[in-house]
Amino acid sequence: MSEEARPLEVKPGDRLLGPRGRRIGRVDAVFVDYLLVRTGLILPVDLYVPRNAVSRSDGKLRVDLDRKAAYEAWHRPLKRAPHDEP
């Protein structure tokens, strides 16, 4: 199986980082199409991050959005599964 075809291994407790290595949150649950990521400590917010937006480099989970952009994009449940997108 090629590296690209292999599904990304993610487990609850993994940290999700933005493009500059800043922490966005911690994976709370793993689903087929998305990750439920909990942000913040005092006022936690759940992010519904599509799995196809996540990559692993240097052994760390990363997305291309910073904290603010990630909140704006993913703070609501996904309206449809990422694999349904054209």
VEXLUMZA-511239 format. One record per residue: x negated, y negated, z negated of N, C-alpha, C in turn. Coordinates in steps of 0.05 Angstrom, whole numbers. Each point is the difference from the previous one (the first is absolute). Layout:
! residues N
{{X; Y; Z}; {X; Y; Z}; {X; Y; Z}}
...
This chain:
! residues 86
{{-17; 24; 0}; {17; -24; 0}; {-18; -25; 0}}
{{6; -19; 17}; {-17; -24; 2}; {6; -18; -24}}
{{-19; -18; -5}; {3; -18; -23}; {25; -18; 3}}
{{7; -9; 24}; {23; -17; 4}; {26; 16; -4}}
{{1; 25; 6}; {24; 16; -2}; {5; 9; -29}}
{{-20; -1; -16}; {2; 9; -28}; {15; -21; -16}}
{{21; 8; -15}; {15; -20; -16}; {-18; -11; -22}}
{{4; -25; -6}; {-15; -14; -20}; {8; 11; -28}}
{{-19; 9; -15}; {5; 10; -27}; {3; -23; -19}}
{{24; -1; -12}; {6; -21; -20}; {14; 13; -23}}
{{-6; -8; -24}; {13; 11; -24}; {7; -22; -19}}
{{20; 4; -17}; {7; -20; -20}; {-24; -7; -17}}
{{-3; -26; -5}; {-23; -9; -16}; {-22; -12; 17}}
{{0; 5; 26}; {-20; -12; 18}; {5; -30; 1}}
{{-22; -15; 1}; {2; -29; 3}; {1; -7; 29}}
{{17; -21; 6}; {2; -10; 27}; {-13; -28; 1}}
{{-19; -3; 18}; {-15; -25; 2}; {6; -15; 26}}
{{-3; -26; -1}; {3; -17; 23}; {-25; -2; 16}}
{{-1; -17; 21}; {-23; -1; 18}; {-26; -9; -13}}
{{1; -15; -21}; {-24; -10; -14}; {-7; 17; -25}}
{{14; 22; -2}; {-6; 18; -23}; {15; -8; -25}}
{{18; -19; 2}; {16; -8; -24}; {23; 20; -3}}
{{6; 5; -25}; {21; 20; -7}; {28; -11; 6}}
{{15; 16; 14}; {28; -7; 6}; {18; 15; -21}}
{{-6; 24; -5}; {15; 15; -20}; {-8; 29; -2}}
{{16; 16; -14}; {-6; 28; -4}; {23; 16; 11}}
{{-7; 22; 14}; {20; 18; 12}; {16; 13; -23}}
{{26; -4; 0}; {17; 12; -20}; {13; 26; 10}}
{{6; 1; 26}; {12; 24; 12}; {-8; 1; 29}}
{{-1; 25; 10}; {-7; 4; 28}; {23; 14; 14}}
{{9; -12; 22}; {22; 11; 16}; {-11; 5; 28}}
{{16; 13; 17}; {-8; 8; 26}; {-8; -25; 17}}
{{16; -21; -1}; {-4; -23; 17}; {-11; -24; -14}}
{{0; -1; -26}; {-10; -24; -14}; {-11; 7; -28}}
{{-14; -19; -11}; {-11; 2; -27}; {15; -20; -17}}
{{8; 7; -24}; {11; -18; -19}; {-23; -10; -16}}
{{-6; -26; 2}; {-23; -12; -13}; {10; -20; -21}}
{{-9; 3; -24}; {8; -18; -22}; {-22; -21; -3}}
{{8; -25; 0}; {-19; -22; -3}; {3; -13; -28}}
{{-19; -15; -8}; {2; -16; -24}; {2; 17; -25}}
{{-5; -13; -23}; {1; 13; -26}; {24; -10; -17}}
{{3; -27; -1}; {21; -11; -16}; {27; 0; 14}}
{{1; -9; 24}; {24; 1; 17}; {-5; 18; 24}}
{{3; 26; -3}; {-7; 18; 23}; {20; -3; 22}}
{{-10; 2; 24}; {16; 0; 25}; {-6; 25; 16}}
{{20; 12; 11}; {-4; 24; 16}; {-3; -9; 29}}
{{-20; 11; 14}; {-4; -4; 28}; {5; 27; 14}}
{{13; -1; 23}; {6; 23; 16}; {-18; -1; 24}}
{{-24; 11; -2}; {-21; -3; 20}; {1; 23; 20}}
{{5; -6; 25}; {0; 22; 21}; {-26; 14; 0}}
{{1; 27; 2}; {-25; 15; 0}; {-18; -7; 24}}
{{13; -7; 22}; {-17; -7; 24}; {-14; -27; -3}}
{{5; -15; -21}; {-14; -25; -5}; {-24; 4; -19}}
{{-4; 25; -10}; {-20; 6; -19}; {-23; 15; 13}}
{{-25; -7; -7}; {-23; 15; 9}; {-18; 5; -23}}
{{-20; 17; 4}; {-19; 6; -21}; {-28; -6; 11}}
{{-14; -18; -14}; {-28; -5; 7}; {-16; -1; -26}}
{{-24; 11; 1}; {-17; 1; -23}; {14; 15; -23}}
{{18; 18; 6}; {15; 15; -20}; {22; -16; -14}}
{{6; -24; 10}; {21; -16; -12}; {23; -5; 19}}
{{24; -1; -11}; {24; -7; 17}; {0; -29; 5}}
{{5; -7; 25}; {1; -28; 8}; {23; -6; 19}}
{{8; -26; -1}; {19; -10; 20}; {-12; -26; 11}}
{{10; -10; 22}; {-11; -24; 13}; {12; -25; -11}}
{{19; 2; -19}; {13; -24; -11}; {-10; -7; -27}}
{{-1; -26; -7}; {-7; -7; -27}; {25; 3; -18}}
{{-3; -6; -25}; {22; 4; -20}; {26; -15; 8}}
{{-3; -25; 7}; {24; -16; 7}; {14; 10; 25}}
{{-16; 6; 20}; {12; 10; 25}; {12; 28; -4}}
{{-13; 16; -16}; {11; 27; -6}; {27; -2; -15}}
{{2; -19; -18}; {25; -4; -14}; {22; -8; 20}}
{{-7; -20; 17}; {20; -10; 19}; {9; 22; 19}}
{{-18; 18; 8}; {6; 20; 20}; {14; 25; -13}}
{{-7; 7; -24}; {8; 26; -11}; {15; 0; -26}}
{{10; -23; -10}; {12; 0; -27}; {29; 11; 1}}
{{11; 6; 23}; {26; 12; 2}; {-2; 28; 12}}
{{18; 18; -7}; {-1; 26; 13}; {1; -2; 30}}
{{-14; 18; 14}; {-1; -1; 29}; {28; 5; 12}}
{{8; -15; 20}; {26; 4; 13}; {1; 25; 16}}
{{-23; 7; 11}; {-2; 25; 15}; {-28; 12; -3}}
{{-2; 25; 5}; {-26; 13; -4}; {-20; -11; 21}}
{{-26; -3; -9}; {-20; -10; 19}; {-3; 16; 25}}
{{5; 27; -1}; {-3; 16; 24}; {23; -5; 20}}
{{21; -14; -9}; {23; -7; 19}; {-6; -25; 16}}
{{-21; -15; -8}; {-6; -25; 14}; {-10; 6; 28}}
{{7; -17; 20}; {-9; 5; 27}; {-30; -4; 3}}
